[in-house]
Amino acid sequence: MDILNRNKERTTPKFILNLVENELNLKNLKSPVRTRERVQARFIYFKLAKTFCRYASLSAIGREVDRDHATVLHGLAKYDEEAKYDIYMNDVYDKLYNDLTLKNISPAKEKNIDKAFQLIFERLTNVETQLNLVTNEN
């Protein structure tokens, strides 16, 4: 019985970027245009990519929209600041977050977590077996 077997897709920054662009009906978040609509869409992308693509560096996340790591950091901070007052940003983020959690798993550290969990499970099974042996001897 493989309790760790998951048949879900893996996410990438490019996948999340396309998801945000499609949800908000925006064509190209890479463009240098700084309208509020595009800037907030980038903030949402940065937050989702940081959450679901933990393996990706800030530079890799920024590269998808032709920005550097400092812009990603600034965008993450600004998202938290602006989301307090802009309910629509939270609604879009929550919808995409829920869509991703239903359809995708984060590619980062999942194998390591799964391996660690498997090792702990095996150790517990061994301890349980040893306890049963000791209990049966008494």
C-alpha positions in Angstrom: 0.0 0.0 0.0 1.6 3.2 -1.2 0.0 5.9 1.0 2.2 8.6 -0.6 1.2 8.0 -4.2 -0.2 11.2 -5.8 -1.3 11.6 -9.3 -1.5 15.3 -9.5 0.2 17.8 -11.8 3.3 19.8 -10.8 3.2 23.5 -11.0 5.8 25.9 -12.6 6.0 29.7 -12.6 5.1 29.7 -16.3 2.0 27.6 -15.6 0.9 30.0 -12.8 1.6 33.0 -14.9 -0.7 31.7 -17.7 -3.3 30.9 -15.0 -3.3 34.5 -13.7 -3.3 36.0 -17.2 -6.3 33.8 -18.2 -8.2 34.5 -15.0 -7.8 38.2 -15.4 -8.1 38.3 -19.2 -4.7 40.0 -19.5 -2.5 39.2 -22.5 1.1 39.9 -21.4 2.2 40.5 -17.8 5.8 40.7 -19.1 5.1 44.1 -20.7 6.6 47.2 -19.0 3.2 48.7 -18.6 2.5 49.7 -15.0 -1.2 50.1 -14.9 -2.8 49.2 -11.6 -4.5 46.2 -13.2 -1.3 44.7 -14.5 0.7 45.5 -11.4 -1.8 43.8 -9.1 -1.9 40.9 -11.5 1.9 40.6 -11.1 1.5 40.8 -7.3 -0.9 37.9 -7.4 1.4 35.9 -9.7 4.4 36.5 -7.4 2.4 35.3 -4.3 1.0 32.2 -6.0 4.4 31.3 -7.6 6.2 31.8 -4.3 3.6 29.6 -2.5 3.3 26.8 -5.1 6.8 26.8 -6.6 9.0 26.7 -3.6 11.8 25.2 -5.6 11.9 28.3 -7.8 14.1 31.1 -6.7 12.8 34.7 -6.7 15.0 35.3 -9.7 13.3 32.4 -11.6 9.8 33.7 -10.6 10.7 37.2 -11.8 12.3 36.0 -15.0 8.9 34.8 -16.2 7.7 38.5 -16.2 11.0 40.1 -17.1 11.6 41.3 -13.6 14.4 40.7 -11.1 14.4 39.2 -7.6 14.1 42.6 -5.9 10.9 43.3 -7.8 9.5 40.0 -6.7 10.3 40.8 -3.0 8.8 44.2 -3.4 5.7 42.7 -5.1 5.2 40.2 -2.3 5.3 43.0 0.3 3.0 45.2 -1.7 0.5 42.4 -2.2 0.2 42.0 1.6 -0.2 45.7 2.0 -2.7 46.3 -0.8 -4.8 43.1 -0.2 -5.9 44.6 3.1 -7.9 47.2 1.3 -8.6 45.6 -2.1 -11.1 42.7 -1.6 -11.0 41.9 -5.3 -7.2 41.0 -5.1 -8.0 38.6 -2.3 -10.9 37.1 -4.2 -8.8 36.4 -7.3 -5.9 35.1 -5.2 -8.2 32.8 -3.2 -9.9 31.5 -6.3 -6.6 30.7 -8.0 -5.1 29.3 -4.8 -8.1 26.9 -4.4 -7.9 25.9 -8.1 -4.2 25.1 -7.7 -4.7 23.1 -4.5 -7.4 21.0 -6.1 -5.5 20.3 -9.3 -1.8 20.6 -8.4 0.8 19.9 -5.8 3.9 22.0 -5.1 7.0 20.4 -6.7 9.3 21.7 -4.0 10.5 19.4 -1.3 7.6 17.0 -1.9 10.0 14.1 -2.6 12.0 14.9 0.5 8.9 15.2 2.7 7.6 12.0 1.2 10.9 10.2 1.9 11.0 11.5 5.4 7.4 10.4 6.1 8.1 7.0 4.6 11.2 6.6 6.9 9.2 7.6 9.9 6.4 5.2 8.9 8.8 2.3 8.6 10.4 3.1 11.9 7.1 3.2 13.6 6.1 -0.1 12.0 9.4 -1.6 13.3 8.8 -0.3 16.8 5.3 -1.6 16.8 6.6 -5.1 15.7 9.2 -5.1 18.5 6.6 -4.0 21.1 4.3 -6.8 19.9 7.2 -9.3 20.3 8.0 -8.1 23.8 4.3 -8.2 24.8 3.9 -11.7 23.4 7.0 -13.0 25.3 5.6 -11.8 28.6 
